[in-house]
């Protein structure tokens, strides 16, 4: 979800609510939302953030923007890739299926860090976006 950040404009002294994206999909939403609703954008941490200058209830603004974000994901058929490294293959499969994504084992490797049957790496990486039914390739740890 978009992370809300409250700041004071140093020039005007007005409160501003920034909705800062944390993923590529959220970044796409921010650009779309700003265009649709004439909401100003500002670069924050190399990302485009929404800026609300006048608001009565920051929590309501956050709720409504996040609701619009959920609708955006449905309308534009984008899915965020979850972080799967360090989870069991079974859990990774369940998470990918829940999001409408496919999976395939790319390879199995010996790992000192993870027991057999755990995800060691993934492609694409987490926070990338994909269309439903896209394949996420998993590297799984195997026994020595």
C-alpha positions in Angstrom: 0.0 0.0 0.0 1.0 3.6 -0.5 2.9 4.9 2.5 1.5 8.2 3.8 4.0 10.8 5.0 3.0 14.1 6.6 5.2 17.1 6.0 5.1 20.9 6.5 5.8 23.0 3.4 8.7 25.2 4.6 7.6 28.1 2.3 3.9 28.2 3.2 3.7 26.4 6.5 0.9 24.3 5.2 0.5 20.6 6.0 1.1 18.3 3.1 0.2 14.6 2.9 2.6 12.7 0.6 1.5 9.2 -0.7 4.9 7.6 -1.4 5.0 4.5 -3.7 7.1 1.6 -2.6 6.9 -0.6 -5.7 6.8 -0.2 -9.5 3.1 -0.8 -9.6 2.5 1.9 -7.0 4.7 4.2 -9.0 2.5 3.6 -12.1 -0.6 4.2 -10.1 0.7 7.5 -8.7 1.4 8.8 -12.2 -2.0 7.6 -13.4 -3.9 9.0 -10.4 -2.2 12.4 -10.6 -3.1 12.7 -14.3 -6.7 11.6 -13.6 -7.3 13.9 -10.6 -5.0 16.9 -11.2 -3.1 16.1 -8.0 0.4 17.5 -7.8 3.4 15.1 -7.9 6.8 15.5 -6.3 9.9 13.4 -6.5 10.6 11.6 -3.2 13.4 9.1 -3.0 13.6 8.9 -6.8 9.9 8.1 -7.1 6.9 10.2 -8.0 4.7 10.8 -4.9 1.2 12.3 -4.7 1.0 15.5 -2.8 -2.2 16.6 -1.1 -1.9 20.3 0.0 -5.4 20.8 1.5 -7.1 18.0 3.3 -9.6 17.8 6.1 -8.8 14.2 7.1 -5.5 12.6 6.1 -6.7 9.2 7.2 -9.7 9.5 4.8 -7.4 10.7 2.0 -5.2 7.7 2.6 -8.1 5.3 2.7 -9.6 6.7 -0.6 -6.3 6.7 -2.4 -5.6 3.1 -1.4 -9.1 2.1 -2.4 -8.4 3.7 -5.8 -5.1 1.8 -5.9 -6.9 -1.5 -5.4 -9.3 -0.7 -8.2 -6.4 0.3 -10.4 -4.7 -3.1 -9.9 -8.0 -4.8 -11.0 -8.7 -2.5 -13.9 -5.2 -2.6 -15.3 -4.6 -6.3 -14.5 -1.3 -5.8 -12.8 0.0 -8.0 -10.0 2.9 -7.3 -7.6 5.5 -10.1 -7.3 5.8 -11.1 -3.6 9.1 -11.5 -1.8 9.5 -15.3 -1.6 13.2 -15.8 -0.6 13.4 -17.9 2.6 10.0 -19.4 2.4 9.1 -23.0 1.7 8.3 -24.0 -1.9 4.8 -24.9 -0.7 4.2 -21.5 0.8 5.7 -19.8 -2.3 3.3 -21.8 -4.6 0.3 -20.8 -2.5 1.3 -17.1 -2.5 1.8 -17.1 -6.2 -1.5 -18.9 -7.0 -3.3 -16.5 -4.6 -2.1 -13.6 -6.8 -2.9 -15.4 -10.0 0.7 -16.0 -11.0 2.3 -19.2 -12.3 5.6 -20.7 -11.0 8.4 -22.9 -12.2 11.5 -24.3 -10.6 14.4 -22.8 -12.5 17.0 -24.9 -10.7 17.9 -26.5 -7.5 21.1 -25.5 -5.6 22.9 -26.5 -2.5 22.5 -23.9 0.2 24.2 -23.3 3.5 21.7 -20.7 4.4 18.4 -22.5 3.8 17.2 -26.1 4.4 16.1 -28.2 1.5 12.8 -27.1 -0.1 13.2 -23.4 0.5 13.3 -20.6 -2.1 16.9 -19.3 -2.5 16.2 -16.8 -5.3 13.4 -15.7 -7.6 13.0 -14.0 -11.0 11.5 -11.5 -11.3 12.4 -10.0 -8.0 9.8 -8.8 -5.5 8.0 -5.5 -6.1 8.2 -6.0 -9.8 4.8 -6.0 -11.6 3.5 -8.6 -13.9 0.3 -9.5 -15.7 -1.8 -12.4 -14.2 -0.6 -15.9 -15.3 3.0 -14.6 -15.6 5.6 -17.1 -14.5 7.9 -16.5 -11.5 11.0 -18.7 -11.7 12.2 -20.1 -8.4 15.6 -21.4 -7.3 15.1 -24.0 -4.6 17.6 -25.3 -2.0 18.4 -29.0 -2.1 20.0 -31.4 0.2 23.7 -31.9 0.0 
